[in-house]
């Protein structure tokens, strides 16, 4: 008995522990919406088991309100079109092997004509399911009613119980990416003071290349966060949050590309030196210090991007400014020492210059003035695109602004 109880309670406990994760939230919300739609369909449909209603609710309820209103409508459209196609075929030919092939062909063609985009296969799936169980016209129309019930319940569920905002998980993923980049930079720096085998330098290059996969995962989390901010009544500055996070990830992505080039430069230097010291001892120590400041600046930048409280943002901005100033000073010292090393080994001047250029590019991307300018340009671009795409929203805002009393300017 205890083993049975543990087998039942363990998944529930795990679900409660991970209750803030998107997958868990989506599971609970979809289950609730599907159950409610089934109860409503039992009262309104003549079918003994109106399963089309919970099926549609499962398709409609998304993890964000924006995705519910956009993809949900296309899903409902695909289901309704499939049901209507099945009604016509059930009235004419019924279910045979050739009618099944014909209904699949017709559903896929009609699905593209009605522009349900990625849900074209669902038109054929809905048509096949309805054709297999529906031979009477009245029952088929019950399927349409059940589809509408599931769609309405799913939409109302996300309107009444607004999905959570996923800015927190997206911010955590951005910070994790910056910390992974920091660890890689520190490992590269630790290997500059002594002999660097080509194999070790190549391993760091592979680590830098794997950052592309990490960026793709962060981009997925950020897209979900952006969707959760759109049309969400609990968020007042959704556009600003979206632009801040997106431009922050863009900056880290550029830094990751530069970091990959830097790792390639180190690999080329290791090949040229043939297992000997890549840099003179003093220059190696200076570069290790420089990369340490750059690594810390990356983390400080990610904290600044993902911080929403003004006091914490000021502290993060101050830390970033200190790290950038320290990195600039360390850069000048390292440049002088590298110049002395190039005078002794003139063949390495191109790779040494490339190394400094790559570090300069990262520091330039993290610069706060550059960041502010990029942020303002992106806000202007997104706002302009919204005005061009949805001019009625701008008209409503101007009308609402004209109705509001003007406040006296603060002094």
Beta strands, then each sheet from edge to edge (+ up, - down):
end
